[in-house]
Amino acid sequence: MDFDLAQTDALLSTTRAVRKRLDFDREVPDDVLLECLQLAVQAPTGSNQQGWRWMIIRDAEKKEALAKLYRDAGGEYLAAAADAADSGTQQGRVIDSANFLAQKLGEVPVLMIPLIVGRLTDNSANSAAGLMGSIMPAMWSFQLALRSRGLGSCLTTLHLGKEAEAAELLGIPDHMTQAGLLPVAYTLGTDFKPAKRDDVAKITYLDTYKNPIRPD
Ligand SMILES: Cc1cc2nc3c(=O)[nH]c(=O)nc-3n(C[C@H](O)[C@H](O)[C@H](O)COP(=O)(O)O)c2cc1C
């Protein structure tokens, strides 16, 4: 199969955390969400368990209740906004943007909560990777599929500090784990750019951690 590398590379490098450019006024049909989710469930899962479940939240009261849980849980992080937002740094812009989303979360057309069957049984890397690693790849595929259709999202986890309260609100059973909360909307424009990232050659090692693949 011949991929159009320019297109696939553009999709991979310009799928951003979208907050300020979410279109709060344009409706998002179920069909487009289901199409993107159908692509997302091509993602890998541990032992091919496919224990993913997807919650779409459109109800205005439920969205506002989730937004409040998000703000309550994220209090400390969000409070840093005032200090960091003016700093002009990439980090400052992220915090400012995160604060904007926190304030507006209840107004986003759709909130999506990905679920995975099971709970963490211990805090080993094996358990964490097995559980979250069986839902996060699908979440990212969902975001890529959204982007390719003119929609955007932002992977958020702040509300998980109030996971039990959110489960109660949405009737989620105790044996399920919430993996995050994705606000979903069409984007205002589609001209997103690649972000500044480290040169991977400087953080890649060959055979032993002492051996940078490209020594200076
Ligand atoms: C595990 C994880 C948790 C995140 N949690 C939040 C969050 O709770 N709220 C938020 O606004 N952004 C959250 N983000 C989005 C990051 O801030 C964002 O990906 C990062 O700033 C890089 O921006 P980019 O994705 O546009 O390159 C999270 C991202 C990841 C991967």
PDBQT file of the ligand as one rigid body, heavy atoms in Angstrom, charges set to zero:
ROOT
HETATM    1  C1  LIG A 301      -1.717  12.025  29.907  1.00  0.00    +0.000 C 
HETATM    2  C2  LIG A 301      -2.120  13.420  29.510  1.00  0.00    +0.000 A 
HETATM    3  C3  LIG A 301      -2.904  14.172  30.355  1.00  0.00    +0.000 A 
HETATM    4  C4  LIG A 301      -3.318  15.450  29.990  1.00  0.00    +0.000 A 
HETATM    5  N1  LIG A 301      -4.163  16.134  30.815  1.00  0.00    +0.000 NA
HETATM    6  C5  LIG A 301      -4.608  17.346  30.429  1.00  0.00    +0.000 A 
HETATM    7  C6  LIG A 301      -5.600  18.015  31.218  1.00  0.00    +0.000 A 
HETATM    8  O1  LIG A 301      -6.092  17.491  32.220  1.00  0.00    +0.000 OA
HETATM    9  N2  LIG A 301      -6.022  19.231  30.787  1.00  0.00    +0.000 N 
HETATM   10  C7  LIG A 301      -5.548  19.824  29.645  1.00  0.00    +0.000 A 
HETATM   11  O2  LIG A 301      -5.985  20.932  29.317  1.00  0.00    +0.000 OA
HETATM   12  N3  LIG A 301      -4.614  19.205  28.877  1.00  0.00    +0.000 NA
HETATM   13  C8  LIG A 301      -4.159  17.984  29.237  1.00  0.00    +0.000 A 
HETATM   14  N4  LIG A 301      -3.267  17.318  28.441  1.00  0.00    +0.000 N 
HETATM   15  C9  LIG A 301      -2.831  17.925  27.163  1.00  0.00    +0.000 C 
HETATM   16  C10 LIG A 301      -1.375  18.420  27.236  1.00  0.00    +0.000 C 
HETATM   17  O3  LIG A 301      -1.304  19.605  27.994  1.00  0.00    +0.000 OA
HETATM   18  C11 LIG A 301      -0.878  18.658  25.789  1.00  0.00    +0.000 C 
HETATM   19  O4  LIG A 301      -0.882  17.458  25.104  1.00  0.00    +0.000 OA
HETATM   20  C12 LIG A 301       0.530  19.249  25.797  1.00  0.00    +0.000 C 
HETATM   21  O5  LIG A 301       0.504  20.543  26.311  1.00  0.00    +0.000 OA
HETATM   22  C13 LIG A 301       1.162  19.292  24.427  1.00  0.00    +0.000 C 
HETATM   23  O6  LIG A 301       0.344  19.997  23.528  1.00  0.00    +0.000 OA
HETATM   24  P1  LIG A 301       0.110  19.367  22.077  1.00  0.00    +0.000 P 
HETATM   25  O7  LIG A 301      -0.605  18.062  22.309  1.00  0.00    +0.000 OA
HETATM   26  O8  LIG A 301      -0.730  20.355  21.333  1.00  0.00    +0.000 OA
HETATM   27  O9  LIG A 301       1.443  19.178  21.476  1.00  0.00    +0.000 OA
HETATM   28  C14 LIG A 301      -2.871  16.027  28.763  1.00  0.00    +0.000 A 
HETATM   29  C15 LIG A 301      -2.076  15.259  27.910  1.00  0.00    +0.000 A 
HETATM   30  C16 LIG A 301      -1.714  13.974  28.258  1.00  0.00    +0.000 A 
HETATM   31  C17 LIG A 301      -0.888  13.162  27.290  1.00  0.00    +0.000 C 
ENDROOT
TORSDOF 0
